[in-house]
Amino acid sequence: MPAGTTVIQALSGFDVVIVPGLDGSGPQHWQSQWELFFRMHGVTVRRVQQDNWTHPHYPDWVQGLQHAVQTCHRPVILVAHSLGAILGVRMAIEQGAAGIVGAFLVAPADIDHHHGPEATRVAGFAPLPATPLPFPAVLMASQDDEWLSMPRARDLAARWGATLIDAGAVGHIGNHARVGLWPDGMTALENLVRLIRQRALHSGTGTPHLS
């Protein structure tokens, strides 16, 4: 099958919400490329919009994510990167899933341990949650990410009940990563969707439905 075909099939019946991180996701970012690819193949995609990508304010960002989720009519899968991943995790743990049935978390920004020049811009998103997510999740981490070490990725995945996947050495997997459509990421997302379906079947509910 052509690249990406199976993930499109797997996403049938779900809505995808793209959750960018600090400074947003530019046209070369894998999130932007996925958005175009998914839409072109009939997947319903919402991208979270924020008034200020440069100086994020956590309460405002939560509202932006909630709005995107509330516009969906089918079970929601979050596709989140960096600070967007932290936003999705915190909202789900602190305020409930609100129609979200799974999360694909890429390179979550370890704001509790990051001391780079951007640290002050993201301080309002601390502390990182330490309890399990209410739905299946995958945490995909890079071996050479300045925002997240692999030991911390393992720790966060364990705390959140997420499956950890080693993405290789691709930096922060952001605007400068140049991973294109990122086939490895699509494979991981497809596996997450299959896990969501399996858990729904085992629980006797069939395909997940919005509450």
Secondary structure by P-SEA (a helix, b strand, c coil): cccaaaaaaaaccbbbbbbbcccccccccaaaaaaaaaaaabbbbbbbbbcccccccaaaaaaaaaaaaaacccbbbbbccaaaaaaaaaaaaaccccccccccccccccccccccccccccccccccccccccbbbbbbbbcccccccaaaaaaaaaaabbbbbbccccccccccccccccaaaaaaaaaaaaaaaaaaaaacccccccc
